[in-house]
Structures are given as C-alpha cells and as structure tokens.
Amino acid sequence: MQPKIRGMYWEDFEVGQTLVTPKRTITSTDIVNFACLSGDFNEVHTNFEYAKTTPFGEPVAHGPLIYAIMGGLQYASGVNDGTLLALLQVDQWRMLGPVKHGDTLHMEAVVLEKKESSKPDRGVVKFKRRFMKQDGTAVQEMETTLLYRRRPAAG
C-alpha cells in the first residue's frame, strides 16, 4: 500500500501564492549542537564573553543553522511531504539580522514562478523565501528553486 501523500504537487502551486510554516523557538542548545555538528566553533556563536564585545551582545545562531531549521519547518508544514524531489538552486542568500536564543522564527515563501521540466512527471517551482522573527523582521532571505512531482494521472 502506498503511503498517503500530503505534500503539494507542482500543479498545486500558483504564482503569487504565499506559504507560511509553523513557528519554532531557537535555543542555545540548537546553537551549540550546530557548532558541534558543523565544527564551526567561531566565538560569535559559542563564547558569551567574546559575544559581549560584539554588536550582538550575546552568541548568535549560525546562518546555515537557521536555513536548516527553516527547511525542517517547511517539511513540518506538509508542503514537501512525498512530493519534493530536489533542491536545485539557492540564489541571493542574504543575512539581514541576527538570531539569538529565544527568538521564534517561521518562513514565508512566495511562489515566484513555475515551469514544466523536460520530464513529464516533474516540474520546477521558484520561491522567494523570507525567514521571519517574532517581531516581524526578516532575518534571512533568498530565492530557491525546487523540483516537485507532478500529479499522477488518475487511473
């Protein structure tokens, strides 16, 4: 028996549509675990005393950590469940503000364009992604291009 697909197929996306993920609070544990996983122990992320001397005043999350968490939130939203085939491209990735312990984030993704691929069972969707903090400010933004399954023919 095939598992039930809850994700969006290529046909389900509409240019201009905005998808919003659930929210998640970033913790010091997230930051430390990512430092251990990545090997990036830069003091701006791991040393409270050093971070006091920076404009942030305390350790901040790694940019790639926030990208990874937003990917998890997009999965949690159900959009990609069983329909996402590949991440094809990330363009114009910009860090707009720091993320600290206690910040609660979500992602807003606007569909910029969609096009058929050379294979009839898949299609490409380009998004403008913005990672938003609890106060409404964007902390990261980028354009991503993803490959999705097309809806199977009824049979």
C-alpha atoms as a printed R data frame, in Angstrom:
    type eleno elety resid chain resno      x      y       z
1   ATOM     1    CA   MET     A     1  0.000  0.000   0.000
2   ATOM     2    CA   GLN     A     2  1.353  3.435  -0.963
3   ATOM     3    CA   PRO     A     3  1.701  5.959   1.894
4   ATOM     4    CA   LYS     A     4 -0.711  8.873   1.710
5   ATOM     5    CA   ILE     A     5  0.883 11.947   0.101
6   ATOM     6    CA   ARG     A     6  0.186 15.175   1.986
7   ATOM     7    CA   GLY     A     7  2.617 17.382   0.055
8   ATOM     8    CA   MET     A     8  1.801 19.791  -2.733
9   ATOM     9    CA   TYR     A     9  2.277 18.667  -6.311
10  ATOM    10    CA   TRP     A    10  3.683 21.020  -8.951
11  ATOM    11    CA   GLU     A    11  0.152 21.725 -10.194
12  ATOM    12    CA   ASP     A    12 -0.909 22.908  -6.719
13  ATOM    13    CA   PHE     A    13  1.451 25.903  -6.690
14  ATOM    14    CA   GLU     A    14  0.251 29.271  -8.043
15  ATOM    15    CA   VAL     A    15  2.473 32.238  -8.849
16  ATOM    16    CA   GLY     A    16  1.987 34.849  -6.123
17  ATOM    17    CA   GLN     A    17  0.824 32.294  -3.563
18  ATOM    18    CA   THR     A    18  2.368 32.660  -0.081
19  ATOM    19    CA   LEU     A    19  3.077 29.596   2.034
20  ATOM    20    CA   VAL     A    20  3.673 30.060   5.775
21  ATOM    21    CA   THR     A    21  5.310 27.448   8.001
22  ATOM    22    CA   PRO     A    22  4.728 26.682  11.660
23  ATOM    23    CA   LYS     A    23  6.913 28.585  14.158
24  ATOM    24    CA   ARG     A    24  9.896 27.402  16.216
25  ATOM    25    CA   THR     A    25 11.915 28.994  19.003
26  ATOM    26    CA   ILE     A    26 15.697 28.882  18.630
27  ATOM    27    CA   THR     A    27 17.593 27.823  21.748
28  ATOM    28    CA   SER     A    28 21.176 27.931  22.967
29  ATOM    29    CA   THR     A    29 21.128 24.141  22.669
30  ATOM    30    CA   ASP     A    30 20.365 24.454  18.941
31  ATOM    31    CA   ILE     A    31 23.352 26.788  18.512
32  ATOM    32    CA   VAL     A    32 25.745 24.557  20.487
33  ATOM    33    CA   ASN     A    33 24.547 21.391  18.734
34  ATOM    34    CA   PHE     A    34 25.063 23.003  15.327
35  ATOM    35    CA   ALA     A    35 28.573 24.121  16.329
36  ATOM    36    CA   CYS     A    36 29.346 20.510  17.277
37  ATOM    37    CA   LEU     A    37 27.804 19.108  14.098
38  ATOM    38    CA   SER     A    38 29.473 21.578  11.744
39  ATOM    39    CA   GLY     A    39 32.737 22.102  13.607
40  ATOM    40    CA   ASP     A    40 32.151 25.877  13.461
41  ATOM    41    CA   PHE     A    41 33.081 26.994  16.961
42  ATOM    42    CA   ASN     A    42 33.537 30.644  15.999
43  ATOM    43    CA   GLU     A    43 33.365 32.659  19.198
44  ATOM    44    CA   VAL     A    44 30.494 34.804  17.914
45  ATOM    45    CA   HIS     A    45 28.395 31.617  18.241
46  ATOM    46    CA   THR     A    46 29.930 29.909  21.279
47  ATOM    47    CA   ASN     A    47 31.654 32.345  23.653
48  ATOM    48    CA   PHE     A    48 29.373 34.517  25.801
49  ATOM    49    CA   GLU     A    49 32.210 36.748  26.988
50  ATOM    50    CA   TYR     A    50 33.519 37.347  23.471
51  ATOM    51    CA   ALA     A    51 29.979 37.929  22.163
52  ATOM    52    CA   LYS     A    52 29.522 40.717  24.742
53  ATOM    53    CA   THR     A    53 32.171 42.668  22.794
54  ATOM    54    CA   THR     A    54 30.250 42.350  19.506
55  ATOM    55    CA   PRO     A    55 27.245 44.380  18.316
56  ATOM    56    CA   PHE     A    56 25.069 41.347  19.186
57  ATOM    57    CA   GLY     A    57 25.899 41.281  22.913
58  ATOM    58    CA   GLU     A    58 25.400 37.536  23.139
59  ATOM    59    CA   PRO     A    59 26.030 34.459  20.969
60  ATOM    60    CA   VAL     A    60 24.081 34.336  17.710
61  ATOM    61    CA   ALA     A    61 22.935 31.389  15.616
62  ATOM    62    CA   HIS     A    62 24.913 30.283  12.575
63  ATOM    63    CA   GLY     A    63 23.311 31.359   9.272
64  ATOM    64    CA   PRO     A    64 23.266 27.781   7.909
65  ATOM    65    CA   LEU     A    65 21.604 26.585  11.143
66  ATOM    66    CA   ILE     A    66 18.671 28.909  10.514
67  ATOM    67    CA   TYR     A    67 18.481 27.764   6.879
68  ATOM    68    CA   ALA     A    68 18.352 24.132   8.053
69  ATOM    69    CA   ILE     A    69 15.675 24.805  10.670
70  ATOM    70    CA   MET     A    70 13.520 26.597   8.088
71  ATOM    71    CA   GLY     A    71 13.839 23.546   5.826
72  ATOM    72    CA   GLY     A    72 12.535 21.458   8.705
73  ATOM    73    CA   LEU     A    73  9.639 23.846   9.235
74  ATOM    74    CA   GLN     A    74  8.757 23.669   5.549
75  ATOM    75    CA   TYR     A    75  8.680 19.880   5.856
76  ATOM    76    CA   ALA     A    76  6.563 20.176   9.041
77  ATOM    77    CA   SER     A    77  4.082 22.311   7.093
78  ATOM    78    CA   GLY     A    78  3.415 19.308   4.858
79  ATOM    79    CA   VAL     A    79  4.213 21.164   1.616
80  ATOM    80    CA   ASN     A    80  7.113 18.881   0.671
81  ATOM    81    CA   ASP     A    81  5.926 15.605   2.178
82  ATOM    82    CA   GLY     A    82  6.131 12.959  -0.550
83  ATOM    83    CA   THR     A    83  6.306 15.453  -3.429
84  ATOM    84    CA   LEU     A    84  9.667 17.245  -3.197
85  ATOM    85    CA   LEU     A    85 12.326 15.678  -5.416
86  ATOM    86    CA   ALA     A    86 15.314 18.038  -5.127
87  ATOM    87    CA   LEU     A    87 16.703 21.415  -4.165
88  ATOM    88    CA   LEU     A    88 18.095 22.745  -7.452
89  ATOM    89    CA   GLN     A    89 19.411 26.186  -6.597
90  ATOM    90    CA   VAL     A    90 19.748 28.885  -3.942
91  ATOM    91    CA   ASP     A    91 20.331 32.468  -5.101
92  ATOM    92    CA   GLN     A    92 20.751 35.814  -3.375
93  ATOM    93    CA   TRP     A    93 21.008 34.348   0.137
94  ATOM    94    CA   ARG     A    94 21.239 37.336   2.445
95  ATOM    95    CA   MET     A    95 21.705 37.581   6.207
96  ATOM    96    CA   LEU     A    96 19.528 40.505   7.344
97  ATOM    97    CA   GLY     A    97 19.713 40.278  11.119
98  ATOM    98    CA   PRO     A    98 20.963 38.150  13.997
99  ATOM    99    CA   VAL     A    99 19.076 35.245  15.528
100 ATOM   100    CA   LYS     A   100 19.573 34.752  19.261
101 ATOM   101    CA   HIS     A   101 18.483 32.260  21.893
102 ATOM   102    CA   GLY     A   102 14.746 32.772  22.452
103 ATOM   103    CA   ASP     A   103 13.889 34.139  19.006
104 ATOM   104    CA   THR     A   104 10.868 32.469  17.419
105 ATOM   105    CA   LEU     A   105 11.020 32.069  13.640
106 ATOM   106    CA   HIS     A   106  8.876 30.988  10.748
107 ATOM   107    CA   MET     A   107  9.253 31.049   6.980
108 ATOM   108    CA   GLU     A   108  7.139 32.839   4.399
109 ATOM   109    CA   ALA     A   109  7.670 31.548   0.868
110 ATOM   110    CA   VAL     A   110  6.144 33.311  -2.136
111 ATOM   111    CA   VAL     A   111  5.887 31.394  -5.405
112 ATOM   112    CA   LEU     A   112  7.758 33.483  -7.997
113 ATOM   113    CA   GLU     A   113  7.451 31.170 -10.976
114 ATOM   114    CA   LYS     A   114  6.830 27.602 -12.019
115 ATOM   115    CA   LYS     A   115  7.728 25.753 -15.168
116 ATOM   116    CA   GLU     A   116  7.464 22.306 -16.595
117 ATOM   117    CA   SER     A   117 10.624 20.246 -16.767
118 ATOM   118    CA   SER     A   118 11.804 18.109 -19.669
119 ATOM   119    CA   LYS     A   119 10.342 15.076 -17.874
120 ATOM   120    CA   PRO     A   120  6.541 14.907 -17.703
121 ATOM   121    CA   ASP     A   121  6.419 13.606 -14.118
122 ATOM   122    CA   ARG     A   122  8.046 16.689 -12.525
123 ATOM   123    CA   GLY     A   123  8.139 20.467 -12.543
124 ATOM   124    CA   VAL     A   124 10.189 23.340 -11.144
125 ATOM   125    CA   VAL     A   125  8.980 25.946  -8.626
126 ATOM   126    CA   LYS     A   126 10.953 29.073  -7.691
127 ATOM   127    CA   PHE     A   127 10.288 30.744  -4.329
128 ATOM   128    CA   LYS     A   128 11.257 33.959  -2.573
129 ATOM   129    CA   ARG     A   129 11.870 32.744   0.974
130 ATOM   130    CA   ARG     A   130 11.947 35.064   3.983
131 ATOM   131    CA   PHE     A   131 12.781 33.840   7.475
132 ATOM   132    CA   MET     A   132 10.807 35.976   9.909
133 ATOM   133    CA   LYS     A   133 11.328 36.754  13.590
134 ATOM   134    CA   GLN     A   134  8.577 37.141  16.191
135 ATOM   135    CA   ASP     A   135  8.710 40.949  15.838
136 ATOM   136    CA   GLY     A   136  8.001 40.775  12.091
137 ATOM   137    CA   THR     A   137 11.542 41.461  10.904
138 ATOM   138    CA   ALA     A   138 13.213 39.275   8.289
139 ATOM   139    CA   VAL     A   139 16.487 37.655   9.395
140 ATOM   140    CA   GLN     A   140 17.332 35.919   6.102
141 ATOM   141    CA   GLU     A   141 16.018 35.910   2.562
142 ATOM   142    CA   MET     A   142 16.821 34.070  -0.632
143 ATOM   143    CA   GLU     A   143 15.397 32.660  -3.834
144 ATOM   144    CA   THR     A   144 15.216 28.887  -4.012
145 ATOM   145    CA   THR     A   145 14.396 26.630  -6.930
146 ATOM   146    CA   LEU     A   146 12.902 23.235  -6.105
147 ATOM   147    CA   LEU     A   147 11.867 20.225  -8.157
148 ATOM   148    CA   TYR     A   148  8.445 18.704  -7.346
149 ATOM   149    CA   ARG     A   149  6.488 15.698  -8.527
150 ATOM   150    CA   ARG     A   150  3.593 16.351 -10.893
151 ATOM   151    CA   ARG     A   151  0.226 14.949 -10.001
152 ATOM   152    CA   PRO     A   152 -0.087 11.361 -11.269
153 ATOM   153    CA   ALA     A   153 -2.721 10.735 -13.906
154 ATOM   154    CA   ALA     A   154 -5.899  9.295 -12.442
155 ATOM   155    CA   GLY     A   155 -6.003  5.651 -13.200
